[in-house]
């Protein structure tokens, strides 16, 4: 199959996968993207994997290959082959979950664009602005689990990788020119360590549906919890994403109205008579469910942070925001939130202590370590805490 001037190899058999892996093992870099079916099923899976080197382009069909993709593991874990993604996080989480892959030597074009202060960081916008290439994103929400896949969907899929190495070259040159390559490499390395994505929903965080602004009565809270359970059970039964059974907003609306009859329930769904016919009885059972006094699960209570903690947080957050604005990048580019949280919690008193907390981001420590330490220990009158222990010259 040809797309533009590219010859595309569609792989749906083990023999073809072995040949593809042999080719990819010779590459210095490969562009990677995946397509999943999370919008259409309860248990999502990777349905397509696109791989492009500088000389070859492959579309792998994990469904036809019966998920037996282990031949690719050495390619992804090799430190000698760079894996180029755009917005790698979701792809890596899914690839780890479905196939157990581990990753080394990564380049993420979206992260690179954020570090460079680009205003538009979507793949289509970057291809347009950096390379003058226009790609259509009309199949972004398509059902990638359908088979056979039409040719235009396959053409769409390979466009997510076939220009990615060129885009990498362009952004990498800019990172080097601005002296940000080491900073970017820190974030690329951190991305390889993200955990696999869970492949199921649950009601563990059911109370978040209400949001911070919604005050529910005890009765309304119980209804919301039971509706969440009901939705999960029916989503599993029908193999659908929970939101396709009942939206969060509609569950909240039912809970707050404390609906008591099928007629009242039907009024909430004037355009969904099929839904009411299918679910009215079981929904009403959920709404009126009696747990015989058994308490519903509650969110874990966290200790309220001390005023000293909040002060350190505000000081470091303000410094991060102001510095980011000065150099034209997002504040989390200057200091990732998880690193900032660990620093604020530990309250290091010396550069040695701070260096341990910033072990994953040594470039940032060398560049910002002293500023971070001073910012943490600024007193209310603006002077640095005289008890601050500085790193010895030795």
N, C-alpha and C positions, 0 to 999 in steps of 0.2 A: 504494500500500500504506500502511496506517495502523498505527502502533505507539503505544499509549496514545492521546494526543491529537495525535500528530505525523504529518504527511503525509510519507512517505518517497519520494524520487525515486530509482529504481533506474536507473543509467546503464550501458548496454552498447553504445551506438552513438555515433559521433563527433558527430552532430547534438546529441544529448543532452548530451554533454560540453561542447560549445561554449556551450549555454544555461546549464549549471551554472557554468562559468567566468565568464560574464557576470554572473550573480547574485553569485558569491563576490567578484568584484572590487569590488562596491559595499559589502561588509561591512567593519566596523572590526576584527572578530576572527572567526576560524573555528577550530572545534575539529577536531582531526585524529587519526585512528587508522588502523592498518593491520592486516591479518591475512595471515600467511604460512603456508606449508606445510612448515616445516622438520622437523616430526616425521614426515613421510611420504615425502620424496624426498631424493635426494642433492643436486641443485642446486635449492635453494629459490628461490621467487620470491614477490613480493607478489601475493596473490590477490584482495584486497579492499581498498578504500580508502574510509573513512568520513569525511565532511566535514559539519560543522554550523555554520551561522551562527546569529544570534539569531532568524532568521525562516525558514530553510530547511534541509532535511536531505537529504543525498545519499549513496548507496552506489554507488561506481564499481567496475566489474568489469574490471580490467586484462587478464584472460585473454580476455574477449570483445572488448575494445578492441585486442587484439593488441599490448599493451604501449605503444601510441602515446599517451602521456600528456603530451607536451610542452606542450600548451596550458595546463597547470597551472603550468608553471615560473614565470611572472611573479607568480602569486599567492603562491607559497612564498618567492620572493626579495624580495617587496615589503616595504620598511621601514614602509609605511603600514598594512599589515594584520597584526594580531597572530595568530600561529599558536599555539593552545593544545593542548598534549599532556599526557598523563599517562605518565610514564616514557618520555621522548622518545627516549632513546639508540638503542634497537634499531630503532624506526620510522625514524628519520632515517638510520641506517646502511643500512637496506634500501632506502629510497626513493632515496638517493644512488646506491646500487649499481645498481638496476634502471632508474632513469629519469634519473639525472644531475642531480636537483634540488639547488639550493642554498637555504639558509634564512636569513632575517633576521627580527628581531622575534619572539622566542619567549617563551612562558610555559609552564613545566612544573609541573603541580600536585603531582607527587611531590616535586620539588626544593623547592617552596614549603613543603610539609608537613614535610620534614626540617629546613629552616631554622627553622620554627616550633616544632620539638621535638615534633611529634606522634608518639605511640607506634605508631599504626596508620596506615600510609601507602599501603596498597593502594587502588585506585580504589573498589571496592565499600565498603570500610570508611569512606573519606572521604565518599562520597556519603551513607552512613548517618549518620555522626556530625555532618557539617556541614550537610546539607540534609534529613535525615530520609527519604532516598530509598533504597529497597531494590532492588538489581539482582541477578539470578541469574548466576553465573559458570560454569554447567554446560558451556558449549561452549569453555572456555578451551583445551582440547587437541584441538579438532575438526580434521578435514581440510578446510581452506578451499579446497583445490584441486578438490574434487568439484563437479560440475555436473549438474543444476541444484542450487542451494542451497535447502534447505527454508525455509519462511517463518519458523520459530522460530529458525533460525540467523541470518537477516537481522535479525530483531527483536533478538536478542542483540547483534549487531554494532553497531547504531545506538545502543544504550544506552551504548556506550563514548564517544560524542561528544555525544549530545543534551543532557546535563546539564553538560557540561564547562565551558561559559562561565559558568554559574551558580556552579560550584565555584570557578572562577578569581576571580570577583567576591568571593566570601567570603574566600578565602585572601589575595587581594591587599589587602583591607581590613585584615586582621590583620598582614600584613607592614608596611604603612604605619604602623599603630598602634605596632608594636614598633620601628620605625626600621630594619627589615631589607630594605626594598625595593631599595636600591642593592646590597646584598650579593646578593640573589636575582638581580638583573639581570646581575651579573657571571657567575653560573653559567649563566643562560639564554644569554648571549652565547657562553660557552665551549662550550655544547652544540651550537650551530650549526656549530662548526668540526670536529666529530669526523669521521673519514674514513669512506668507504664500507665496508660489510662485505664481506669476501671471500666468494665463492660457490662455494667448493670446500674439501674437506678435504685434508690431506696428512699425511705422516709426519715432518714437520720436527721436531716436538716429541714424538716417539714415546716417549722415555725418561721423560717425565712420567707415563706410565701407571703406572709402578712406584711413584711417590710417594717422598717423602723417607725413609720408614721401611723401605723394602724393599731389602735387599741381595741382588742377583742375581749368580750366578756368570757367568763369561764365556759359557759355553754357554747359560745361561738368558737372558742379555741378547740373544744372537743369535736365539734362538727368538722372543722378544718382538718384535724388530724385523721378522722375517720374517712373523710373524702380523699385525702392523700393516699391512705391505704387502699381504698377502693380503686382509685385511678391506677395505682401500681399493679394491682392484681389483674385488672382488665387489660392493661398495656401488655403484660406478659402473656396473657391468654390469647390476645389477638396479634401479638408480635408487632406492636406499633410503638413509636415514641410516646411517652406519657402525654405530651402536649397535644397530640392528635386525638386523645381520648377526651380530655377536658383541660382547658387552659388554667393557669394559676389565677388569673383575674376572675374567671367564672367561679372557681372554687371559693375564692374569697367572697365574692358576691353572694353565693348561696349561704355561706357560713354567717355572714353579717345579717342577712335577712331572716335567718333561722327558719327557713322554709319548712312547712309542716304538712303540706298536701301535694299530691301529684299535679293538681290544677295550678297551684302556685309555681311549682317547678316548671311546668310547661310554658308559663308566661315568661320565664327567663330565657327560653329557647324558641322564640316565635318562628324562626326560619329553619328549625332542625327537628321536624316532626319524626324523622327516622331515628334520630338520637333518643328522643323521648320514648318512642315505642320500644327501642332496644333496651334502654337502661333505666327507665323511670322506677321500676319496682326495686331493683338492686340499689339504686341511688337513695331512695327513700329509706331503705334498710340501713344504709350507711349513715344517713343523717340522724336517724333515731336509734342508732346502736347504743346499747347499754353495756358498759364494761363492769357492771356490778361493783362500782366504787373503786375499781383498780385505777390508779393514777396514770395519766398518759405520760409518755417520755418527755422530759424537759431538756432544754438546752443546757449544756455544761456551763456552770457559772465560773467566770474568771475573776480573779482578784482584781480589785480596782487598783490601777497603777498609782504609785505615790506621786505627790506633787513634784518631787525632785525628778522622777522619771519623765513626767509630762513636760517639765521645763527643758530637760535635755532634748526630748523629742522635738519640741517646737524650735529650739535653737538650731538643731542640726537640719531640720526640715527647711527652715528659712534660709540657712546657708546654702543648702543644696539647690533650692529653687532660684535663689539670686545668682548663683554661679552658673547654673544651667542657662538662665536668661541672658547672662553676659556673653556666653560663648555660642548661644543660639541652638541649644539642644534641650531635650526633655530632662527634667530633674533626675529621673531614674537612670539616665545615661551617666550622670556624674557619680551617683551612688545608688545601686540597686536597693529596693525597699527591704529585702530580707537581710542584706548586710547591714543596713542602717538600723534595723530592729535589734540585731544581735549586739551592735555597738552600744546603742542606747541602754539596753538591758544590762550589759556587763560593766558599763561606765569605766572604761580603762583609764588608768592614771599615768601610763607611760607609753611611749611609742613601741616598746617591746610588746606590751600587752595588746596594743592596737594592731600590731603586725600579725599576731596570731589570729585575731578576729577577721582580718582581711586577707587571709592566706590564699583564698580563691581569686583575689583581685589585686595582685602585687603592683601592677601599673598604677592603679588608683591609690594604693597605699603610698608609693613613692612620690606621687604627684600631689596628693591631698592630705597625707597623714598628719602633718603638723597642723594644717588648718582645721582638720576635724577635731584633733585633740584640744586645740585652743577654743574652738567653738563650744565643745562640750563643757568646758570649765570656765566660761565667762560668767562672772557674777552679775547681779542685777545692775550694778553701777557701771558695767561695761569693761571692767578690768579682768585680766586673766587670773585665775586662781593661783596664788603664789605657791601652793603646795603641789602644783603640777610637776611631775617627775619627767624630766626630759631624757632622751636617749644620750648616752655618753658619746663623746666624740670618737672614742675607740670603737 
